[in-house]
């Protein structure tokens, strides 16, 4: 099995041939260059594990080649100097500039192989050290990624961490769509996304498509040739790093990093770091997908139960869905985060799930309830929480449900919470529930009312039963909808 890739740079054909033959017999893969400038371009075009270079060469000497590699390409790529007696002082000086070793001409097969093996061994230790350094902070990142179960927020977190660790100007994360087999853009940094124009790439198409098809990473720079070069020019990319996200042999997606204005090019160290990040990201993505699948399954079951409640009482058909819509609109008007709005939506849909445990003689009673019946009816938030107790991940939803009948002045139930003690989601659901019930639900003992009359009633109870800020947000929502 071929070993490391080695580039030999020397203007003497005999030296190139001899060195190549010695190292090829040791199973190394050899590329040669006849001068420093040619060597520089080949380093930019390919991935090498070791460079062996002469010092005195036309067009670009060895010291200039080393300097350009260190400044523009890699600070840790192992380099060995080949030198004659007249340049021994320069060779020793080169060690100060990051070369690993030097060998004297003429050299024996043993000397060359020993020097190469030592340089590669040291290089591998450096790579392992780099990988370990990359792993330490990424282990902390891993905790954050694995704790994020919302797939959209997870995508943004992965893109943000990739940018933070590499300084990439542009980052895009594409996931493989299991239905059409295409890569679909899910998150980005430093570039615009148009939600109405989804970006899809087939395996084999473009840079990301190549990575997805080959399931191999790509490290690209301006000196590459062929179709990928044209793509880099088209997108004004100076350097790019594309890493596949693979879990258990399955291609999940591709993480793309690129620099446009930044002169810095991506290195092997960056590749190691992003490789580790993508490994952790893949696990986190699978976890989030599994959680989403389980959660959707639970939500489906619970919504079926909620629909069963409405089926028991046709007078409230569609109440939960309409009330959830009002709740989300109010929350958005109040500037509440998307994650919290998502919880409020679920809690609103399930807020009356506990009525499953209320007897029909009370739930469907056409007249006003007696005091005893009212006590039983008021147990439905607690019954709802017990129904949801066995479902992991519903802690916040349960908190919103159990407190949606609390009063702002502390005289509600079941806990008698007051003001800010009541979760804001519960305060929102309380207002939305009251408004929807008054405007859309007709009872034998009460007709539905016009939106403006419902608003006036909520205003009357503002500060008593309802949060004044939530009431104000409801008014703004209704005005925006043209309802009042």
N, C-alpha and C positions, 0 to 999 in steps of 0.2 A: 504494500500500500504506500503510495507516494507520501513523502513527509512534507516539510515546510517549503514555501515558495521563497526563493532567493534570487535577488537581482545582483549581477556582477557587472561593474562598470570599469572599463579599462580601454585605453586607446591602442593597446598592443594585442593583435589577434591571437598571438601565440599564448599569451597569459590567459585570455578569455577561454580559449579552447582547453588548455590544461586544467584550469580551475573548474570549468564546466564538467569536464570528464571525471575529475576526482569526485566532485560532489554528486553527480548523477549516479555514479556507482554506489554511492551511499544512500540512494533513493530520494535525494532532494530534487525538487522541481526547479529548473534553472531558466532564467531569462537573462539576456545579455544586452549591454549598451556600449557603443564605441567611444563615447565621450560624456562629459558631465551634463551637457544640455539634453542629450538623448536620454540619459539616465533620469534626469529630473522629470521629463515628460512621462516616462514609463512609470515612475513612482506615482505620479498624479493619476495615471490611467488604471493602475492595478493595485491589488492588495498584496504586499510582500511582508514576510515574516523576518527578513534579514536583508541588509544591503552590504555588499562588499565593494569598495571603491578605491581606485588609485587616487593619488593626489595630483600629480602633474599630468594634465590632459588639455587638449585644445577646447575652445568654445566656452567651457566652464570647468574650472579645476575642482578637485575633490573637496577642498575646504568651503568653497562657495556652494557646492552641491549640498554639503552637510548643513550649512547655515540656512539655505532655502527650505530644506526638508524640515528642519527644526522650527522655523518661523511659520511656514505655510501649511505643512502637511501633518507632521506628527512629532511630538516632543519625546516620545518613548520608543520609536521604531529602532531596533538594534542596528548599529552600523559598525563595520570592521574596515579599517584602513589597510591597504596594501602599499608598501613603500620600499624604495631602495635605500642604500646607505646614506645617500646625500640628503635625504629628507626625514631622517630619524627625529630631528628636533621638532619638525612640523607635526610628525605623527604623534609625538608625546604631547605637544600642545593641543592636538585634536581631541585628546582624551578629556581635556577640560571643557570641551564644547559638546560633550554628549556621545562620543563614540565609545563602543564597548571594549575594543581591543585593536591592536595593529599587528600585522605580520610582515616580516621582512622578505623581500625578493632576493634571490630565488627561494621558494619555500618547498617543503616536502609535502607529500600527501598527508602524512601524519599531522604535521603542523597545521595545515589548512583545516582538516577535519576536526582536530582538537579545538581550534579557535572558534570554528562555526558552532560546534556542539556546546561550548562554554557560553558563547553569546546567546544562543537560543535558550539555554537553560536559565541564564540570568533574566532574559526577556520574559520567559514563562513565569518566573517568580514575580517579576514586576507586574505582569498581567494579572496574576492571581491576587497580588496586593491591591491593584486597582479595582479588581472585582470585589474584593472584601470591603474596601473603602466605599465602593458604590452600594454594596449590600447593606451596610450599617444604617445609613439614613433611609434607604428604601424599605428596610424592615419596618421603620416607623410609618412610612408611606403606606406599606402593605396593611397595617392596622386600620388606617383611615379608609383605604379603598375597600377592604373587606367589611367594614362597618357601614358602608354606604350601599343601601339596597335599592335606591331609586336609580334606574338604569340611565336616565338622562343626566342626572347630577354626577353619576359615576363617570360617564363619558367626559364631561367637562373637567372633572378632577384629574383624570388620566392625562388629558391634553395639557392642563396647567402644570402638572408635575414634570412632564417631559420638557416643557419650555423652561421651567425653573432649573432643571439639572443640566441642561445643555446650552441655555441662552439662545435657543432657536427663535428666529423672528416669526416664522410661520409653523404652525402645528395643525395637522388634521388627523382625525381618527375616523377610520372607515370600518364598518362592520359588514360581514358577509350576510346578505339576506338569504335565509334558508329556503325561501320560496322561489325566487328567480335566479339565485346563484350569483348575484352581482354584489359588488362592494357599494355600500351606501354611506355617504358622509353623515356622521352623527355628531361630531363636535369639532371645534376649531379655535385657534387663537391666532391673531394677526392677519386674518383674512375674513372676507364677508361671506355669510351664508344667506341664501335666499330660500326661506322655507317653502315658498310656492314653486320653486324650481329645484327639486331634489337632484343631487349629483349621484349618478350611478355609473359604475365602471365594471365591465366584464373582465374576468380573469384573462390575463394575456394582453390587455389593452393598457397602454401607458405604463408609467413607472409603478404605480400601485398595483396595477393588474399583473405586471411581470412578477412582483414580489408574491402576490397571492397565488399565482399559478405555480411558481417554482418553490414556494414556501421557504424562500431564502432571503436574507437581508441584502440591502444594496447601500453602498457608501459611494456617493457620486460627487464629482467636482467638475470644474469648467473644462478640463483637458480631456474628458472622455470623448469617444467617437461613436458614430452610428446613430440610430434612431433616438436613443435616450438623450444624446447630446442635443438633438433638435428640440426635444421636449423641454429640456432645461432652458434653452435659449428662448423658446416660446413663453415660458413662465418666468423668465428673468431670474432664474435660480443660479446662484454661484456655488452652492454646496448643498447636498441633500443626504439625508439618512432615512431609509425606509425599513421598518422592521415588521415582520409578520407576527401576529398574535395567534399562537397555536396552543391548544389544550387537548391532550390525549390524541394527538395526531390529526385533530380537526382544525381547519383554518377558520378562525373566528373573525379576523380582520387584519388591518394594516395601520400602523402608526407612522405618519409621514412628518419629517422635520426638514425645514429648509431655511437657508439664509439668503437674503436678496441684497440688502444694502450692507449688511455686516460682512467685513472682510474675512472673518474667522471661518475656517472650514472644519467640518466634523472629523473627528479622529477615531482611532480604534478604541480609545478610552470611552468616548461617547457611545460607541456601538455596544461596548460591554455594559455600560450603565443602562442604556435603553433596552438591551436584551433582558436584563434582570427585571426592569420595570414592566416590560411586556409580559413576562412570565407571570408576575404577580397580577397584572391587569387582567390577563386571561382567566385566572381563577376567580377574580372578583366579578368579572362579567358573567361567568357561568353561575356564580352564586346569586347575583342580582336577577338573572333570568329565571333561575329556579324559584327564588322567592316571589318574583312577579307572577309566575305560573301558579304557585300555591295560593298566593293572595287572591289572584283573580278567581281561582276555584272557590275559595272561601266566600269571596264577595258574591259570586254567582249563586252559591247556596243561600246566603243570607238575603240577597235581593229576592230570591224565590220565596223565602219566608215572609219578607216584607210585602211582597205582592199578595201573598196568601192573606195577610192582615187586611189589605185593601179589598181583597175579594170577599172577605167576611162582611165588610161594610162598604158597599158600593158608593156611599155618599162621599167617601174620601179618596176615590180612585184618582191616581196621579198626584196626590197631595205631596208625597215624599219627593218625587222628581221635581215638581215645581218649586217646592220649598228649598231644595238643594241648590237650584239655579239662583234663587234670590240670595241665599246664603253666600254663595261664591261671588256674586256681583257685589254684595255689600262688603265682603272681605277684601276684594280687589280695590274697591273705592277707598277703603281704609289703609291701603298700602301694605297689606299683610303679604308675607312671602308666599311663593308658589307652593312650597312644601306644606305650609300650614293650611293653605286653601285646599290642597288635595285632601288633607285630613278632615277639614270642615265639610267638604263635599261628601265624603264617605260617612261621616257621623250624621249628617243631615239625612242621607238616604236611609240610614238605619235607626234614626232617633226614636221611632215608635216600635222597634222590633220587640220590645218587652210586652207589648199588648197581646202577643201570642199567649201569654200566661193569664190574661184577663178573661173571666167567664163571659160568654156571649150575652147572658142576661144583663150584664153591666155594660159591656162594650157596645152592644147594639140597642141599648135602651133608648127609646125615642124621647122620653121626658128627661128633665133634669135629674141628676143623681142625688140620692140621699147622702147624708153625711157619712154613713157607713160605707156606702158604695164608692163615695169619693175617696175615702181612705184606701180602698182596694185599688182604684184606678191610679192613684198616685204612686203605687208601687212599681209601675211599668218601667221607669228608668232603671231601677235596681234589678228587675227581672231581665231587662235587656242586657245589662252588663254581665249577669250570670250566664246568659246564652253565649256571649262573646268570650267568656273567660278562658275557654279551651283553645282559643285561636291566638297563636303567637303573633306579635307585631301589632296587636290592636289596643295596646295600652293607652295611647293618646286618644284614639277614637272612643274608647270606653269612658275616658275622663270627660270628654265633651258631651257624650250622651247622658251620663248620669246627672250632670249639672244643668241640663238645658231648661229645667223648670225652676231654677233658683231665681229669686227676686233681687233686683239691684239694691233694695233697702234691707235685704237679709231675711225677708219673711217668706221666702219660697221653700222648696223642698228638693231633695231629701236632706240636705246638710245645713241649710240655713246660711249659706255663704252670702257675703255682702260685697258689692262694688267690685274692686279689682281682684278680690279673692276668687271670683267666678272666672273660669277660663274664658278668654275673649271669644273663642269659637263657640262656647255655650251661649254667651250673651248674644252673639250674632244669630245663632240658630233660634233662640227664643223670639227675637224680633221677626225673623223671616217666617217662623212657624205661625205666629199670631197674625201677621199680615195675610199670609196665604189662606189660613183658616177662615178669616173674616171675609175675604173677597171671593173665595172660590167654593167654599163648602156651605151648603144649605142644610140646616137642621130643622126638625119639626118645630122646635121651639125658638128658632132664630133664622132669619133670612140672611143671605149673603149681602154684603154692603159694597158701595162704590169704593175704589181705591183711596180717594181723598178722605172719605169718612173713616176708613180703616187707619189712615195716617193720623188723622186728628185724635182717634182713640188711643193710638200708641203714644202720641205726643202727651196726651192727658196723663198717661201712666209712666211717662219718662221720668226717671229718677226714683220711681216707686217700684215698678215691675221691670222696666227696661232701661238699658244703658243709653243715656242721652247722645253719646257719640255714635252709637250704632244706629239710633233713630235718625240722626242727621244724615248718615251715610245712606240709609234706605231712601230718604227723600231725594237725595242727589241721583241715586240709581233710577228711581221712578220717573224723575224729571227727564233724565237722559233717554229713557225708553218712551217718553211721551205719555206715560200712564197717568200723570197728574199735571 
